[in-house]
Amino acid sequence: MLVTAVWGLEGIYKLMSLGLIASFILYLKLKDFNLDRAPKKAKEKVTLENF
């Protein structure tokens, strides 16, 4: 592993804690995500014909 060679095991342990915190935050934000809900309709797209 290149990361192990450059940072050593101590660096990897520091990155693991950061990754776990980021994963937990993403879990909290996405746990109630529902794919069945209708997506928001975008406002009128700007095209050359509409411009």
PDB file of N, CA, C and O in Angstrom:
ATOM      1  N   MET A   1       0.829  -1.186   0.000  1.00  0.00           N
ATOM      2  CA  MET A   1       0.000   0.000   0.000  1.00  0.00           C
ATOM      3  C   MET A   1       0.875   1.252   0.000  1.00  0.00           C
ATOM      4  O   MET A   1       1.783   1.393   0.819  1.00  0.00           O
ATOM      5  N   LEU A   2       0.594   2.116  -0.895  1.00  0.00           N
ATOM      6  CA  LEU A   2       1.374   3.345  -1.004  1.00  0.00           C
ATOM      7  C   LEU A   2       1.145   4.263   0.186  1.00  0.00           C
ATOM      8  O   LEU A   2       2.073   4.921   0.657  1.00  0.00           O
ATOM      9  N   VAL A   3      -0.097   4.306   0.674  1.00  0.00           N
ATOM     10  CA  VAL A   3      -0.411   5.184   1.811  1.00  0.00           C
ATOM     11  C   VAL A   3       0.355   4.738   3.044  1.00  0.00           C
ATOM     12  O   VAL A   3       0.840   5.576   3.803  1.00  0.00           O
ATOM     13  N   THR A   4       0.472   3.443   3.256  1.00  0.00           N
ATOM     14  CA  THR A   4       1.201   2.930   4.412  1.00  0.00           C
ATOM     15  C   THR A   4       2.664   3.325   4.330  1.00  0.00           C
ATOM     16  O   THR A   4       3.270   3.693   5.336  1.00  0.00           O
ATOM     17  N   ALA A   5       3.228   3.249   3.144  1.00  0.00           N
ATOM     18  CA  ALA A   5       4.644   3.565   2.981  1.00  0.00           C
ATOM     19  C   ALA A   5       4.913   5.044   3.212  1.00  0.00           C
ATOM     20  O   ALA A   5       5.959   5.398   3.756  1.00  0.00           O
ATOM     21  N   VAL A   6       4.001   5.910   2.814  1.00  0.00           N
ATOM     22  CA  VAL A   6       4.239   7.348   2.919  1.00  0.00           C
ATOM     23  C   VAL A   6       3.940   7.855   4.329  1.00  0.00           C
ATOM     24  O   VAL A   6       4.750   8.593   4.889  1.00  0.00           O
ATOM     25  N   TRP A   7       2.803   7.484   4.919  1.00  0.00           N
ATOM     26  CA  TRP A   7       2.379   8.055   6.190  1.00  0.00           C
ATOM     27  C   TRP A   7       2.635   7.159   7.395  1.00  0.00           C
ATOM     28  O   TRP A   7       2.665   7.646   8.525  1.00  0.00           O
ATOM     29  N   GLY A   8       2.815   5.894   7.183  1.00  0.00           N
ATOM     30  CA  GLY A   8       2.979   4.974   8.301  1.00  0.00           C
ATOM     31  C   GLY A   8       1.630   4.613   8.901  1.00  0.00           C
ATOM     32  O   GLY A   8       0.598   5.162   8.515  1.00  0.00           O
ATOM     33  N   LEU A   9       1.650   3.699   9.834  1.00  0.00           N
ATOM     34  CA  LEU A   9       0.397   3.230  10.439  1.00  0.00           C
ATOM     35  C   LEU A   9      -0.286   4.318  11.247  1.00  0.00           C
ATOM     36  O   LEU A   9      -1.515   4.355  11.305  1.00  0.00           O
ATOM     37  N   GLU A  10       0.473   5.199  11.868  1.00  0.00           N
ATOM     38  CA  GLU A  10      -0.142   6.257  12.669  1.00  0.00           C
ATOM     39  C   GLU A  10      -0.986   7.182  11.798  1.00  0.00           C
ATOM     40  O   GLU A  10      -2.066   7.605  12.210  1.00  0.00           O
ATOM     41  N   GLY A  11      -0.508   7.497  10.612  1.00  0.00           N
ATOM     42  CA  GLY A  11      -1.262   8.348   9.696  1.00  0.00           C
ATOM     43  C   GLY A  11      -2.533   7.690   9.222  1.00  0.00           C
ATOM     44  O   GLY A  11      -3.565   8.344   9.069  1.00  0.00           O
ATOM     45  N   ILE A  12      -2.457   6.386   8.987  1.00  0.00           N
ATOM     46  CA  ILE A  12      -3.652   5.663   8.539  1.00  0.00           C
ATOM     47  C   ILE A  12      -4.699   5.633   9.648  1.00  0.00           C
ATOM     48  O   ILE A  12      -5.891   5.763   9.370  1.00  0.00           O
ATOM     49  N   TYR A  13      -4.277   5.465  10.894  1.00  0.00           N
ATOM     50  CA  TYR A  13      -5.248   5.465  11.992  1.00  0.00           C
ATOM     51  C   TYR A  13      -5.925   6.826  12.127  1.00  0.00           C
ATOM     52  O   TYR A  13      -7.111   6.899  12.451  1.00  0.00           O
ATOM     53  N   LYS A  14      -5.184   7.900  11.883  1.00  0.00           N
ATOM     54  CA  LYS A  14      -5.791   9.234  11.936  1.00  0.00           C
ATOM     55  C   LYS A  14      -6.808   9.399  10.813  1.00  0.00           C
ATOM     56  O   LYS A  14      -7.876   9.973  11.025  1.00  0.00           O
ATOM     57  N   LEU A  15      -6.487   8.902   9.624  1.00  0.00           N
ATOM     58  CA  LEU A  15      -7.420   8.998   8.507  1.00  0.00           C
ATOM     59  C   LEU A  15      -8.644   8.124   8.717  1.00  0.00           C
ATOM     60  O   LEU A  15      -9.737   8.483   8.280  1.00  0.00           O
ATOM     61  N   MET A  16      -8.484   6.988   9.375  1.00  0.00           N
ATOM     62  CA  MET A  16      -9.631   6.116   9.631  1.00  0.00           C
ATOM     63  C   MET A  16     -10.652   6.818  10.520  1.00  0.00           C
ATOM     64  O   MET A  16     -11.856   6.700  10.293  1.00  0.00           O
ATOM     65  N   SER A  17     -10.188   7.538  11.518  1.00  0.00           N
ATOM     66  CA  SER A  17     -11.141   8.228  12.397  1.00  0.00           C
ATOM     67  C   SER A  17     -11.876   9.317  11.628  1.00  0.00           C
ATOM     68  O   SER A  17     -13.073   9.514  11.837  1.00  0.00           O
ATOM     69  N   LEU A  18     -11.189  10.020  10.750  1.00  0.00           N
ATOM     70  CA  LEU A  18     -11.838  11.039   9.933  1.00  0.00           C
ATOM     71  C   LEU A  18     -12.867  10.401   8.992  1.00  0.00           C
ATOM     72  O   LEU A  18     -13.958  10.940   8.808  1.00  0.00           O
ATOM     73  N   GLY A  19     -12.524   9.266   8.405  1.00  0.00           N
ATOM     74  CA  GLY A  19     -13.449   8.557   7.524  1.00  0.00           C
ATOM     75  C   GLY A  19     -14.682   8.056   8.254  1.00  0.00           C
ATOM     76  O   GLY A  19     -15.789   8.113   7.718  1.00  0.00           O
ATOM     77  N   LEU A  20     -14.501   7.567   9.470  1.00  0.00           N
ATOM     78  CA  LEU A  20     -15.649   7.099  10.254  1.00  0.00           C
ATOM     79  C   LEU A  20     -16.580   8.253  10.611  1.00  0.00           C
ATOM     80  O   LEU A  20     -17.800   8.100  10.569  1.00  0.00           O
ATOM     81  N   ILE A  21     -16.022   9.389  10.956  1.00  0.00           N
ATOM     82  CA  ILE A  21     -16.845  10.559  11.281  1.00  0.00           C
ATOM     83  C   ILE A  21     -17.608  11.013  10.047  1.00  0.00           C
ATOM     84  O   ILE A  21     -18.798  11.316  10.131  1.00  0.00           O
ATOM     85  N   ALA A  22     -16.929  11.064   8.888  1.00  0.00           N
ATOM     86  CA  ALA A  22     -17.590  11.482   7.651  1.00  0.00           C
ATOM     87  C   ALA A  22     -18.695  10.493   7.271  1.00  0.00           C
ATOM     88  O   ALA A  22     -19.765  10.905   6.825  1.00  0.00           O
ATOM     89  N   SER A  23     -18.446   9.208   7.444  1.00  0.00           N
ATOM     90  CA  SER A  23     -19.465   8.202   7.134  1.00  0.00           C
ATOM     91  C   SER A  23     -20.675   8.349   8.042  1.00  0.00           C
ATOM     92  O   SER A  23     -21.809   8.213   7.584  1.00  0.00           O
ATOM     93  N   PHE A  24     -20.455   8.622   9.311  1.00  0.00           N
ATOM     94  CA  PHE A  24     -21.557   8.800  10.250  1.00  0.00           C
ATOM     95  C   PHE A  24     -22.396  10.021   9.884  1.00  0.00           C
ATOM     96  O   PHE A  24     -23.624   9.971   9.947  1.00  0.00           O
ATOM     97  N   ILE A  25     -21.740  11.116   9.504  1.00  0.00           N
ATOM     98  CA  ILE A  25     -22.472  12.323   9.106  1.00  0.00           C
ATOM     99  C   ILE A  25     -23.298  12.054   7.851  1.00  0.00           C
ATOM    100  O   ILE A  25     -24.454  12.468   7.771  1.00  0.00           O
ATOM    101  N   LEU A  26     -22.713  11.364   6.873  1.00  0.00           N
ATOM    102  CA  LEU A  26     -23.467  11.022   5.667  1.00  0.00           C
ATOM    103  C   LEU A  26     -24.640  10.111   5.993  1.00  0.00           C
ATOM    104  O   LEU A  26     -25.718  10.266   5.419  1.00  0.00           O
ATOM    105  N   TYR A  27     -24.449   9.170   6.899  1.00  0.00           N
ATOM    106  CA  TYR A  27     -25.546   8.290   7.297  1.00  0.00           C
ATOM    107  C   TYR A  27     -26.693   9.096   7.899  1.00  0.00           C
ATOM    108  O   TYR A  27     -27.856   8.862   7.572  1.00  0.00           O
ATOM    109  N   LEU A  28     -26.371  10.040   8.772  1.00  0.00           N
ATOM    110  CA  LEU A  28     -27.422  10.841   9.389  1.00  0.00           C
ATOM    111  C   LEU A  28     -28.172  11.670   8.356  1.00  0.00           C
ATOM    112  O   LEU A  28     -29.386  11.847   8.463  1.00  0.00           O
ATOM    113  N   LYS A  29     -27.453  12.184   7.349  1.00  0.00           N
ATOM    114  CA  LYS A  29     -28.102  13.001   6.336  1.00  0.00           C
ATOM    115  C   LYS A  29     -28.943  12.169   5.366  1.00  0.00           C
ATOM    116  O   LYS A  29     -29.965  12.648   4.874  1.00  0.00           O
ATOM    117  N   LEU A  30     -28.536  10.954   5.091  1.00  0.00           N
ATOM    118  CA  LEU A  30     -29.183  10.160   4.048  1.00  0.00           C
ATOM    119  C   LEU A  30     -30.077   9.042   4.576  1.00  0.00           C
ATOM    120  O   LEU A  30     -30.655   8.309   3.774  1.00  0.00           O
ATOM    121  N   LYS A  31     -30.214   8.883   5.886  1.00  0.00           N
ATOM    122  CA  LYS A  31     -30.984   7.747   6.391  1.00  0.00           C
ATOM    123  C   LYS A  31     -32.471   7.846   6.050  1.00  0.00           C
ATOM    124  O   LYS A  31     -33.141   6.818   5.944  1.00  0.00           O
ATOM    125  N   ASP A  32     -32.995   9.048   5.877  1.00  0.00           N
ATOM    126  CA  ASP A  32     -34.413   9.209   5.552  1.00  0.00           C
ATOM    127  C   ASP A  32     -34.625   9.473   4.070  1.00  0.00           C
ATOM    128  O   ASP A  32     -35.711   9.891   3.668  1.00  0.00           O
ATOM    129  N   PHE A  33     -33.614   9.239   3.260  1.00  0.00           N
ATOM    130  CA  PHE A  33     -33.719   9.483   1.820  1.00  0.00           C
ATOM    131  C   PHE A  33     -34.665   8.475   1.204  1.00  0.00           C
ATOM    132  O   PHE A  33     -34.557   7.277   1.464  1.00  0.00           O
ATOM    133  N   ASN A  34     -35.595   8.954   0.387  1.00  0.00           N
ATOM    134  CA  ASN A  34     -36.597   8.082  -0.217  1.00  0.00           C
ATOM    135  C   ASN A  34     -36.521   8.234  -1.730  1.00  0.00           C
ATOM    136  O   ASN A  34     -36.683   9.334  -2.258  1.00  0.00           O
ATOM    137  N   LEU A  35     -36.274   7.136  -2.420  1.00  0.00           N
ATOM    138  CA  LEU A  35     -36.187   7.189  -3.875  1.00  0.00           C
ATOM    139  C   LEU A  35     -37.555   7.239  -4.532  1.00  0.00           C
ATOM    140  O   LEU A  35     -37.651   7.565  -5.715  1.00  0.00           O
ATOM    141  N   ASP A  36     -38.610   6.928  -3.804  1.00  0.00           N
ATOM    142  CA  ASP A  36     -39.944   6.875  -4.392  1.00  0.00           C
ATOM    143  C   ASP A  36     -40.582   8.255  -4.537  1.00  0.00           C
ATOM    144  O   ASP A  36     -41.531   8.419  -5.304  1.00  0.00           O
ATOM    145  N   ARG A  37     -40.084   9.224  -3.825  1.00  0.00           N
ATOM    146  CA  ARG A  37     -40.702  10.551  -3.936  1.00  0.00           C
ATOM    147  C   ARG A  37     -40.372  11.164  -5.297  1.00  0.00           C
ATOM    148  O   ARG A  37     -39.332  10.889  -5.895  1.00  0.00           O
ATOM    149  N   ALA A  38     -41.274  11.983  -5.749  1.00  0.00           N
ATOM    150  CA  ALA A  38     -41.108  12.592  -7.072  1.00  0.00           C
ATOM    151  C   ALA A  38     -40.002  13.637  -7.020  1.00  0.00           C
ATOM    152  O   ALA A  38     -39.930  14.426  -6.077  1.00  0.00           O
ATOM    153  N   PRO A  39     -39.158  13.643  -8.012  1.00  0.00           N
ATOM    154  CA  PRO A  39     -38.105  14.662  -8.025  1.00  0.00           C
ATOM    155  C   PRO A  39     -38.693  16.046  -8.276  1.00  0.00           C
ATOM    156  O   PRO A  39     -39.728  16.185  -8.928  1.00  0.00           O
ATOM    157  N   LYS A  40     -38.030  17.049  -7.758  1.00  0.00           N
ATOM    158  CA  LYS A  40     -38.495  18.421  -7.966  1.00  0.00           C
ATOM    159  C   LYS A  40     -38.327  18.761  -9.437  1.00  0.00           C
ATOM    160  O   LYS A  40     -37.295  18.474 -10.043  1.00  0.00           O
ATOM    161  N   LYS A  41     -39.341  19.365  -9.989  1.00  0.00           N
ATOM    162  CA  LYS A  41     -39.249  19.762 -11.386  1.00  0.00           C
ATOM    163  C   LYS A  41     -38.424  21.031 -11.465  1.00  0.00           C
ATOM    164  O   LYS A  41     -38.621  21.980 -10.706  1.00  0.00           O
ATOM    165  N   ALA A  42     -37.511  21.017 -12.391  1.00  0.00           N
ATOM    166  CA  ALA A  42     -36.656  22.186 -12.579  1.00  0.00           C
ATOM    167  C   ALA A  42     -37.464  23.305 -13.213  1.00  0.00           C
ATOM    168  O   ALA A  42     -38.438  23.073 -13.930  1.00  0.00           O
ATOM    169  N   LYS A  43     -37.040  24.498 -12.932  1.00  0.00           N
ATOM    170  CA  LYS A  43     -37.673  25.629 -13.596  1.00  0.00           C
ATOM    171  C   LYS A  43     -37.332  25.518 -15.076  1.00  0.00           C
ATOM    172  O   LYS A  43     -36.571  24.641 -15.484  1.00  0.00           O
ATOM    173  N   GLU A  44     -37.882  26.381 -15.845  1.00  0.00           N
ATOM    174  CA  GLU A  44     -37.678  26.315 -17.290  1.00  0.00           C
ATOM    175  C   GLU A  44     -36.187  26.382 -17.615  1.00  0.00           C
ATOM    176  O   GLU A  44     -35.472  27.275 -17.160  1.00  0.00           O
ATOM    177  N   LYS A  45     -35.744  25.426 -18.405  1.00  0.00           N
ATOM    178  CA  LYS A  45     -34.340  25.408 -18.799  1.00  0.00           C
ATOM    179  C   LYS A  45     -34.090  26.480 -19.843  1.00  0.00           C
ATOM    180  O   LYS A  45     -34.928  26.730 -20.710  1.00  0.00           O
ATOM    181  N   VAL A  46     -32.966  27.089 -19.754  1.00  0.00           N
ATOM    182  CA  VAL A  46     -32.611  28.130 -20.719  1.00  0.00           C
ATOM    183  C   VAL A  46     -31.964  27.460 -21.924  1.00  0.00           C
ATOM    184  O   VAL A  46     -30.912  26.833 -21.800  1.00  0.00           O
ATOM    185  N   THR A  47     -32.575  27.589 -23.060  1.00  0.00           N
ATOM    186  CA  THR A  47     -32.016  27.072 -24.296  1.00  0.00           C
ATOM    187  C   THR A  47     -31.928  28.208 -25.311  1.00  0.00           C
ATOM    188  O   THR A  47     -32.399  29.316 -25.055  1.00  0.00           O
ATOM    189  N   LEU A  48     -31.343  27.937 -26.423  1.00  0.00           N
ATOM    190  CA  LEU A  48     -31.220  28.977 -27.445  1.00  0.00           C
ATOM    191  C   LEU A  48     -32.585  29.388 -28.000  1.00  0.00           C
ATOM    192  O   LEU A  48     -32.789  30.540 -28.381  1.00  0.00           O
ATOM    193  N   GLU A  49     -33.533  28.416 -28.042  1.00  0.00           N
ATOM    194  CA  GLU A  49     -34.865  28.752 -28.553  1.00  0.00           C
ATOM    195  C   GLU A  49     -35.605  29.668 -27.583  1.00  0.00           C
ATOM    196  O   GLU A  49     -36.345  30.552 -28.014  1.00  0.00           O
ATOM    197  N   ASN A  50     -35.416  29.469 -26.280  1.00  0.00           N
ATOM    198  CA  ASN A  50     -36.115  30.272 -25.283  1.00  0.00           C
ATOM    199  C   ASN A  50     -35.428  31.594 -25.022  1.00  0.00           C
ATOM    200  O   ASN A  50     -36.032  32.508 -24.461  1.00  0.00           O
ATOM    201  N   PHE A  51     -34.197  31.705 -25.412  1.00  0.00           N
ATOM    202  CA  PHE A  51     -33.408  32.911 -25.137  1.00  0.00           C
ATOM    203  C   PHE A  51     -33.723  33.960 -26.098  1.00  0.00           C
ATOM    204  O   PHE A  51     -33.159  35.052 -26.028  1.00  0.00           O
TER     205      PHE A  51
END
